[in-house]
Amino acid sequence: MPYYENAKPKKVTREEHLRRDAARWEREENARKPRGTGRASARGEENTFSPSSRPAPRREEFSAPAKRRPASPRPEPARHAPSPAPRPAPMRRAPSPTPRPEPARHAPSPEPALPENLICGRNPIREAIKSGRDIEKLLVIKGDLSGSAREIVSMARERHIPVQIVEKQALDDVTRSHQGMLAYASAYQYADVDDMFAEAEARGEAPFLIILDGITDPMNLGAIIRTAACVGAHGVIVPEHRAVGLTPGAVKASAGAVECVKVARVGNLVRTIELLKSRGLWLYAADMDGEDYRRPSYGGPMALIIGAEGEGISRLVLEKSDFRIALPMKGPIGSLNASVAAGILMYEMRRSEQ
């Protein structure tokens, strides 16, 4: 039923009712619009539509609201739907490598292994010299020496032990606990020249000795000692200065021959040669300017002198020798290894003697 039938007794016409509704709609419309957005007409008319211009509402606008349409039913799932595909197995991550422990940044470097024949400390060196142990050389730090160090140096010089003055860094490179000096002991006990003559007399043979002048390579020394033992030599003589002695490397290179051949170390090689000549030995020096080694007739007491590679035999020693022999060279190489040349000459001298 329309609402105007229940109004007050005053009768309101339909047209009046529509005018009121249009005025109310116009007020509500103006309230929703922002101010200043209306468009005025060129003749100064208000920016609103007049009630007469408002179209009359349709009768359907006062009717009851329309009913909602029922929602369409959801489609039922297929009864025989295929089973879902199996999920792939999750990939396992590779185990992360165990991080290595970082080395200490300020860790001290480990000290290298010391040679077996090295003597460290002033007291051990003093006792080794007093006991008569053979010392290859004594290294002393450069600078003023205190009382105990000066005493040890004087003892070493009395025993004809080579003394070398070196910088502190040279000793630090070997060991940090050097106390200003280091000593290198011989790996084997030296003999005397007289012991070699006694060995030849015990065998009933003429003395046959090998003299080395300036051999600094321990491998060459060990190889020469081994060859001397093979040919039956009675001894090997080496100088104290500017030459290698019975170091662990030389003893190892001899392959045990140092047990069979006596090795003597002398302070003055020229004086030793004069002593050997006074006792009846003939001295043969290996020299590139000498005659062919196959020409001389070897025999009796004799000694072979071998010099260092490159430098050869020193001038004074070469002047004291009786004969100069050489190995002929036909190839582009002008010289042989010292141990090889010594082996060839030793066997030739022994062969001619027989």
C-alpha positions in Angstrom: 0.0 0.0 0.0 1.4 3.4 -0.8 2.6 5.4 2.2 0.6 8.5 1.4 -2.7 6.7 2.3 -1.6 6.6 5.9 -0.6 10.3 6.1 -2.4 13.0 8.1 -6.0 13.9 7.4 -4.7 16.8 5.2 -4.9 15.6 1.7 -1.8 15.9 -0.3 -1.9 15.6 -4.0 0.3 13.3 -6.0 2.0 16.3 -7.7 2.8 17.9 -4.3 4.3 14.8 -3.1 6.5 14.5 -6.1 7.7 18.1 -5.7 8.7 17.4 -2.1 10.6 14.3 -3.1 12.4 16.2 -5.9 13.4 19.0 -3.5 14.7 16.5 -1.0 16.7 14.6 -3.7 18.1 17.9 -4.9 19.3 18.8 -1.3 20.9 15.4 -0.9 22.6 15.6 -4.3 24.1 19.1 -3.5 25.3 17.9 -0.2 27.3 15.0 -1.8 28.9 17.3 -4.4 32.0 19.3 -3.5 31.7 23.1 -3.4 32.6 25.1 -6.4 32.3 22.2 -8.9 28.9 23.2 -10.3 28.6 24.7 -13.7 26.6 28.0 -13.9 24.8 28.9 -16.9 25.6 31.9 -19.0 22.5 33.7 -17.8 23.4 33.3 -14.0 21.1 30.4 -13.3 21.8 28.1 -10.4 23.9 25.1 -10.9 21.1 22.8 -10.0 18.3 21.3 -11.9 14.8 22.6 -11.2 12.2 20.5 -9.6 10.2 20.6 -12.8 13.1 19.3 -14.7 13.4 16.2 -12.4 11.9 13.3 -14.2 9.1 11.6 -12.4 10.1 8.5 -10.6 8.7 5.3 -12.0 6.3 3.3 -10.0 8.7 0.4 -9.8 11.0 2.6 -7.6 8.4 2.4 -4.8 7.8 -1.3 -5.2 9.2 -4.0 -3.0 12.8 -5.0 -3.5 13.3 -7.8 -6.0 14.2 -11.2 -4.6 17.7 -12.6 -5.0 18.2 -15.3 -7.5 19.2 -18.6 -6.0 22.8 -19.4 -6.4 23.6 -22.0 -8.9 24.6 -25.3 -7.3 28.3 -26.2 -7.4 29.2 -28.9 -9.9 29.8 -32.2 -8.1 33.3 -33.6 -8.5 33.8 -36.5 -10.8 33.4 -39.7 -9.0 36.2 -41.4 -10.9 38.7 -38.5 -11.0 42.3 -39.6 -11.7 44.5 -39.8 -8.6 47.0 -36.9 -8.4 50.5 -37.5 -9.6 53.0 -38.4 -6.9 55.2 -35.5 -5.8 58.9 -35.8 -6.6 61.2 -36.6 -3.7 62.7 -33.4 -2.3 66.3 -32.8 -3.3 68.8 -33.2 -0.5 71.4 -30.6 -0.2 75.0 -31.7 -0.3 76.6 -31.5 3.1 78.7 -28.4 3.3 82.5 -29.2 3.6 84.0 -28.9 7.0 85.9 -25.6 7.2 89.6 -26.0 7.7 91.0 -24.4 10.8 92.8 -21.2 9.9 96.4 -21.3 10.9 97.5 -18.8 13.5 98.6 -15.6 11.9 101.4 -14.9 14.3 102.4 -18.5 15.0 106.3 -18.9 15.0 107.7 -20.9 12.1 109.0 -24.3 13.2 112.7 -24.6 13.5 114.3 -27.0 10.9 115.9 -30.2 12.0 119.5 -29.7 13.1 122.3 -31.7 11.5 123.6 -34.6 13.6 127.2 -33.2 13.7 126.1 -29.8 14.9 127.3 -28.6 18.3 125.3 -25.7 19.8 126.3 -23.7 22.9 129.6 -22.5 24.3 130.0 -25.2 27.0 129.4 -28.1 24.6 131.8 -26.7 22.1 134.5 -26.1 24.8 134.1 -29.7 26.1 134.3 -31.1 22.5 137.6 -29.3 21.8 139.1 -30.4 25.2 138.2 -34.1 24.6 140.1 -34.0 21.2 137.0 -34.5 19.0 137.6 -33.6 15.4 135.8 -30.4 14.5 135.3 -29.4 10.9 134.8 -25.7 11.5 133.8 -23.2 14.1 131.4 -20.4 13.2 131.7 -17.3 15.4 129.4 -14.3 15.3 130.9 -11.0 14.1 131.7 -8.4 16.8 133.4 -8.2 20.1 133.8 -11.5 21.9 133.2 -12.0 25.6 135.6 -13.9 27.9 134.3 -17.4 27.3 133.9 -17.0 23.5 137.5 -15.6 23.2 138.8 -18.6 25.2 137.0 -21.1 22.9 138.3 -19.4 19.7 141.9 -19.5 21.0 141.5 -23.2 21.9 140.2 -23.9 18.4 143.1 -22.1 16.7 145.6 -24.1 18.8 144.0 -27.3 17.6 144.1 -26.0 14.0 140.4 -25.9 13.7 139.1 -23.5 11.0 137.4 -20.4 12.5 135.0 -18.4 10.4 133.6 -15.0 11.4 130.0 -14.7 10.2 127.0 -12.4 10.6 124.3 -13.1 13.2 121.8 -14.0 10.5 123.9 -16.9 9.3 123.7 -18.5 12.7 120.0 -17.7 13.0 119.3 -19.5 9.8 120.8 -22.7 11.4 119.3 -22.4 14.9 118.1 -19.8 17.3 120.0 -21.2 20.3 123.5 -20.7 19.1 124.9 -18.4 21.9 127.1 -16.6 19.3 128.9 -19.7 17.9 128.3 -23.0 16.3 130.6 -26.0 15.7 130.4 -28.8 13.1 132.0 -32.0 14.3 133.4 -34.6 11.9 131.2 -37.5 11.2 134.2 -39.8 11.4 137.5 -39.8 13.2 140.5 -38.6 11.2 143.8 -40.4 11.0 147.4 -39.3 10.7 149.7 -39.6 7.7 152.0 -41.8 9.7 149.0 -44.3 10.1 148.9 -44.6 6.3 152.5 -45.5 6.1 152.0 -48.1 8.9 149.1 -49.5 7.0 151.2 -50.0 3.8 154.0 -51.6 5.8 151.5 -54.0 7.4 150.3 -55.1 4.0 153.8 -55.4 2.6 153.0 -52.9 -0.2 154.5 -49.6 -1.4 152.5 -46.6 -0.1 149.8 -45.4 -2.5 148.1 -42.2 -1.3 145.4 -39.8 -2.8 145.8 -36.1 -2.2 142.8 -33.8 -2.7 143.3 -30.1 -3.3 140.2 -27.8 -3.0 137.5 -30.5 -3.2 134.4 -28.8 -1.7 131.6 -31.2 -2.7 130.9 -33.9 -0.1 129.5 -36.2 -2.8 132.8 -36.0 -4.7 134.8 -36.7 -1.6 132.7 -39.7 -0.7 133.0 -41.1 -4.2 136.8 -40.7 -4.2 137.1 -42.4 -0.9 135.0 -45.3 -2.1 137.1 -45.7 -5.3 140.3 -45.5 -3.2 139.1 -48.4 -1.1 138.3 -50.4 -4.3 141.8 -50.0 -5.7 143.5 -50.7 -2.4 144.9 -47.2 -1.6 146.3 -46.7 1.8 144.9 -43.3 2.6 143.3 -40.0 1.5 144.7 -36.6 2.5 142.5 -33.4 2.6 143.4 -29.9 3.6 141.8 -28.1 6.5 140.9 -24.9 4.7 138.8 -24.3 1.5 137.9 -28.0 1.3 135.2 -30.3 2.6 135.9 -32.8 5.4 134.2 -35.9 6.7 130.7 -34.4 6.9 127.6 -36.7 7.2 127.0 -36.2 3.5 130.6 -37.3 2.5 130.4 -40.3 4.8 127.1 -41.4 3.4 128.4 -41.0 -0.2 131.3 -43.2 0.6 128.8 -46.1 1.3 130.9 -47.4 4.2 134.3 -47.1 2.5 135.4 -44.6 5.2 135.7 -47.7 7.5 138.3 -49.2 5.1 140.4 -46.2 4.1 142.1 -43.8 6.5 141.4 -40.1 5.9 143.9 -37.5 7.2 143.4 -33.7 7.4 146.4 -31.4 7.3 146.8 -27.7 7.8 149.5 -27.0 5.1 149.2 -29.1 2.0 152.5 -27.9 0.5 154.4 -28.8 3.6 152.8 -32.2 3.7 153.8 -32.8 0.0 157.4 -32.0 0.9 157.2 -34.5 3.7 155.9 -37.2 1.4 158.7 -36.5 -1.2 161.3 -36.8 1.6 159.9 -40.3 2.4 160.4 -41.4 -1.2 157.0 -40.9 -2.8 156.5 -39.8 -6.5 153.8 -37.3 -6.9 151.5 -37.3 -10.0 149.3 -34.2 -10.5 146.2 -34.4 -12.7 146.5 -31.3 -15.0 144.9 -30.5 -18.4 148.3 -29.4 -19.7 150.0 -32.5 -18.7 151.0 -35.5 -20.9 148.8 -38.5 -21.7 148.2 -40.5 -18.5 149.1 -43.7 -20.4 152.7 -42.8 -21.1 154.4 -42.6 -17.7 155.5 -45.8 -16.0 154.0 -46.0 -12.6 155.4 -47.9 -9.8 156.9 -47.8 -6.3 155.7 -45.3 -3.6 153.5 -42.8 -5.2 150.6 -40.3 -4.7 148.0 -38.9 -7.0 146.9 -35.3 -6.6 143.4 -34.3 -7.7 142.2 -30.7 -7.9 138.8 -29.0 -7.8 136.7 -28.8 -10.9 137.3 -25.6 -12.8 140.0 -24.2 -10.6 142.2 -27.3 -10.7 145.3 -27.8 -8.5 146.7 -24.7 -6.8 150.0 -23.2 -8.2 152.3 -24.1 -5.3 151.0 -27.7 -5.1 151.4 -28.1 -8.9 155.0 -26.8 -8.7 155.8 -29.4 -6.0 154.6 -32.3 -8.0 157.0 -34.6 -10.0 154.7 -35.4 -13.0 151.7 -33.9 -14.7 149.3 -36.2 -16.4 146.0 -35.5 -18.3 143.0 -37.4 -19.7 142.6 -36.8 -23.4 139.3 -35.0 -24.3 137.7 -35.5 -27.7 134.2 -34.3 -27.1 132.8 -30.8 -26.6 133.1 -31.1 -22.8 136.5 -29.9 -21.6 136.8 -31.7 -18.3 135.5 -34.6 -16.2 134.0 -34.8 -12.8 136.7 -34.8 -10.1 135.6 -38.2 -8.8 135.4 -39.7 -12.3 138.9 -38.5 -13.3 140.3 -39.7 -10.0 138.8 -43.2 -10.5 140.3 -43.5 -14.1 143.8 -42.4 -12.9 143.8 -44.6 -9.8 143.0 -47.7 -11.8 145.6 -46.9 -14.4 148.3 -46.3 -11.8 147.4 -49.6 -10.1 147.3 -51.5 -13.4 150.8 -50.3 -14.5 152.2 -51.1 -11.1 151.3 -54.8 -11.5 
